[in-house]
Amino acid sequence: MVKFALAVALALFAGSALAALDLNTASKDDLVALKGIGPAKAQAILDYRAQHGGFKSVEELAGVKGIGSKQLDALRAELSVAPAPAPAKAGAHRDAKAHK
């Protein structure tokens, strides 16, 4: 029984450890938890994301001040970029009310 519980706990931990951090949804605290990313670099990533409407690829992280190619290579496996949600069409909410 103990071996089974240990195996389940290990599987759960391994699954969460392998999950890549999405650059488009990560918080400052999430980013600071990455090796080599301190509060200033985390803020630079958030600022870049806000200025550019999100990341389109992990490689775009190289455009953030303070992130070099070596650091990007070290972080690449830990990061992902999910497609940004499409912006809502202007007046979509109003049209939805009209059809009720």
Beta strands, then each sheet from edge to edge (+ up, - down):
strand 1: 21-22
strand 2: 79-80
sheet 1: 1+ 2+
end
